[in-house]
Amino acid sequence: MRVIAAMSGGVDSAVAAARAVDAGHDVTGIHLALSRNPQSYRTGARGCCTVEDANDARRAADAIGIPFYVWDLSERFHAEVVEDFVSEYAAGRTPHPCLRCNEKIKFAAVLDRALALGFDAVATGHYARLVRAADGTVELHRSADPAKDQSYVLGVLTSGQLRHAMFPLGDSRKDEVREEAERRGIQVARKPDSHDICFIADGNTSGWLRERLGPAEGDVVDEATGSVLGRHEGAYGFTVGQRRGLRVGTPTADGRPRYVLDIEPVSGTVTVGPRERLAVHRLQGRQPRWCGPAPDGQVRGTVQLRAHGGEHPAVVRLDGERVEVELLEPAHGVAPGQAAVLYDGTRVVGSCTIAATSRA
């Protein structure tokens, strides 16, 4: 097959490209230029989206012996990922930009361009497995390495996109990938993983949002008494479940910490209270995406609510574009805007964006 290898400049995507070559595919490496102004994004060799990363990707492609190009998708990335991130926070929600990038950029814009150019698949360095079912459909499954599993951020992919995806690292551990990179002479073998949001250069999310949304003062309110405990400069600086930086000067009577329970974007009110009030028993979801045929009616399985969070036994009920999730065990600190990814064992069934939560 003719394969596009999306090379971020990190060790995972480099080894994934090399393995695609070893499998006999005709591989071309591409790096995505995602910033309209490279100086506005994070600097330093971390494995995603910087000028240094583009150079590392080019050197890795040379070591593997494959053609290499840079594709400028900065305008689409800004519109689909950056602006979405800003608008979601402005609405009091907590988005996941890497998940949105996979949905809108890596497996939409990149895959569409690759197919138009006559390529058959896009290979990435994600830790997840693709399994061909008995009926020929391609299923998305968890990685063999639970510590590195990235199936959560791929739960937005459709069956059509999965048919044209390759995840060569799905059966590997991270230490094995680094050792293989060293054997192959790939210079980024020991390069640190990227964890930060690529378009926020200094990692200060609330400060970055304040520059774009402006100051928007509001009250920090105690849930139990309704009393105003403090003031803040913007509700977008908070997320449900947050404990630190609440700008509350009055301690609780029992000495226990407070957590953000709710964010009201119109009034700017941030409601705080004890940890037990973070318990969530039901979720309402929107914009479902299925990694295969859409389930019918009711599904039992588990849901994952964070990229590196645990699984929660759940019953999922479907009604068109509406998804209702009943958690059989409560989850804590779940924020609207996050993704709920549904699993059947190791198989990813699909995902939805959390619109609202409720307690029993």
Sequence and secondary structure as in RCSB ss.txt:
>XXXX:A:sequence
MRVIAAMSGGVDSAVAAARAVDAGHDVTGIHLALSRNPQSYRTGARGCCTVEDANDARRAADAIGIPFYVWDLSE
RFHAEVVEDFVSEYAAGRTPHPCLRCNEKIKFAAVLDRALALGFDAVATGHYARLVRAADGTVELHRSADPAKDQ
SYVLGVLTSGQLRHAMFPLGDSRKDEVREEAERRGIQVARKPDSHDICFIADGNTSGWLRERLGPAEGDVVDEAT
GSVLGRHEGAYGFTVGQRRGLRVGTPTADGRPRYVLDIEPVSGTVTVGPRERLAVHRLQGRQPRWCGPAPDGQVR
GTVQLRAHGGEHPAVVRLDGERVEVELLEPAHGVAPGQAAVLYDGTRVVGSCTIAATSRA
>XXXX:A:secstr
 EEEEE  SSHHHHHHHHHHHHTT EEEEEEEE  SSGGGS  SSSSSSSHHHHHHHHHHHHHHT  EEEEE HH
HHIIIIIHHHHHHHHTT    HHHHHIIIIIIIIHHHHHHHTT  EEE   SEEEEE TTS EEEEE S TTT  
GGGGTT  HHHHTTEE TTTT  HHHHHHHHHHHT GGGG     S TT TTS HHHHHHHHH    EEEEETTT
  EEEEES GGG  TT  S     S  TT    EEEEEETTTTEEEEE GGGGEEEEEEEEEEEESSS   SEEE
EEEE STT  EEEEEEEEETTEEEEEEEEEEES  TTSEEEEEETTEEEEEEEEEEEE  
